[in-house]
Amino acid sequence: MFLSALFAALLSVPATAQQQYGPTGVGEGVYSIARQFRAAQSDLNLRQWALAIYAANRNAFNGDLNSLRAGVMLNIPSVEQVRLSWSQGLNAEQSATNPPPIAPAPTPFLSDAEVAAIDANQAVPAPAGLESLQIKQVTPTPRAQAAAPAPAVHAPPPGPQTMLAADTQRTPALPDTNGDDTSAAHEHFTAHPLHAQAVNVSNAAQRGEVLEQLLAMEAAYAGDPDYDYLLGVLLLDSGRPQDALFPLLRATQVKPQGLGIRLDLGRAYFETGENESARQVFEQLNKQNPPPRAAQVIDSYMQAIDRRAARYEPHWQALIELLGGHDSNANSATDLQNFAGFVLDEQARSSDSPYAELAGNVQYVRPFSPRWRWLNLAQASHRSYTDADEFNTLQWRVGSGLSYRQGDWELSGRVSGGQTYLDGEQNNDVTAFNAAWRLNVSPLLSTRLQFKLGSIRYADALSVRDVDQWLVSAGFSRRVNLAYGSEFGLDLIGGRDDAVENTSPNSRDVLGAGLFASTQLSPRWRLQLNSNLLQADYEGLFFGIERSDVQWFTVAGLRFTDNRWRNWAIGLEASYVDNQSDVDIYEYDRLDIALRVSWMLN
């Protein structure tokens, strides 16, 4: 198998400076990681990097390239390791019988008899071996002959765009042109000394030199199928598939039945992301009863096109969680017995109790294009206290929005709404609009901006607490190589609540900061910490006193996962709130300790 050969090749490459990446996030893919590490000057394409990362981290995937697990550390090979291992892996693949499971295989070389049989629409017997034989097109068409109609494919306009390099570098298979040259300006390109030099290029440096010379000759030789095909293949192997389309289309107009030409035309469409045009080319080739090796290559490309299309298909994910624990202050209330000469009611004082909680959420994502996605989320939870059932809480939220991703940044926006019920009675309604912008500055550093605009409306008896609010935050995340991989981040927070009722004292300004840290202690154990410090300055008076609160909120959790139960996780977490206020009745603290069992479905 190709990946086995690539994995063995990676092991055989001498170790150089090797980086680590992680822990991986939920929904993160190997191609986005490969894009961050691919050196700009490297002659390796994105797919080669992705496969090398996969081969070096097989345990980090759930069986295939598109199933990277969250929360794992990846070993990132160096440029030299990827180049050498890819070369060795390809050599080993020549003796394998199955195509690569992820990336299409390089076009195998076919014999003259095989190609001739294809062009004659005859059945071709299976080849005896996998010896490398050059493709030669039969029945050459002189340049003066009227060109046959091109295959019904739609090429994007040619232009100098830098695209992903080809899967492998290979010697192009050239058509055989034995006809007389009808051009008075020059003879067939096969007679030019550069022809033999171009066919025998063996490395990227030689390819670049020959390509420059070929481009300088385009005005003289454009339309010669030998020149056009050779120019197209070298452009394709140099990571310029968009530029390769035009000469390859010219070659197909002169030789519409050329197997090698149309295989590389389909490959160029594939590399530029023109999936449907590539599919049409390969489907037409399949109808010509290609020999087994050519059919194998065509099939591998068709599978890759299908995998790309699957990225634009809707997908969903659900999470169900069961919690059990103890809450020291179920209603976030003061410990005071008396305040301002009044004896406080029992429900106005803190109540501790064990509890059980059932929570869940469903996410549905529908991509519209490589950049646009429709995001949907529904979540609900119910907490039941054994010793304080008057504070039993039911909450639900639903939201929908869009995200747009381009390069290293992503912008998203979502509208949401929900309700909270306390002891079976409606307590409040919440509506909000959230927007977020994220930029990956480097493989280890990302920055973000977040904005929220919303409102909270309470039941009639509590309408004095109704507010409209906005909140903005800016921060960063940084990955570090500590233990099995760690990450930390910081956010600065600012916002305001505006009371809806004119006589309400609940208008306030909010300033604060949030810190989070996460470290993978071992392949199975992960430790997380989130802490926020907020100051709220109220504009109104509370019991004749100016109010200013400082709240510290911290959550620490230890989570266990195992590949044998990959959809399950168990964790122990503790949260602590300390609210200090100038008004004594609003001072409280709260400690919540729980055991959490999670089950994910997708």
Buried (B, 14 or more C-beta within 10 A) or exposed (E): BBBBBBBBBBEEBEEEEEEBBBBBEEEBBBBBBBBBBBEEEBBBBBBBBBBBBBBBBEEBBEEEBBEBBBBBBBBBBBBEBBBBBBBBBBEBBEEBEEBBBBBBBBBBBBBBBBBBBBBEEEEBEEBEEBEEBBBBBBBBBBBEEEBEEBBEBEBBEEEEEEBBBBBBBBBBBBBBBEBEBEBEEEEBBBEBEBBEEBBEBEEBEEBEEBBEEBBEBBEBBEBBBBBBBBBBBBBBBBBBBBBBBBBBBBBBBBBBBBBBBBBBBBBBBBBBBBBEBBBBBBEBBBEBBBBBBBBBBBBBBBBBBEBBEEEBEEEEBBBBBBBEBBBBBBBBBBEBEEBEEEEBEEEBBBBBBEBBBEBBBBBBBBBEEEEEBBBBBBBBBBBBBEEBEEBBBBBBBBBBBEBBBEEBBBBBBBBBBBBBBBEEEEBBBBBBBBBBBBBBEEBBEBBBBBBBBBBBBBEEEEEEBBBBBBBBBBBBBBBEEEEBBBBBBBBEBBBBBBBBEEEBBBBBBBBBBBBBBBBBBEBBBBBBBBBBBBBBBBBEEBEEBEBBBBBBBBBBBBBBBEEEEEEEBBBBBBBBBBBBBBBEBBBBBBBBEBEBEBBBEE
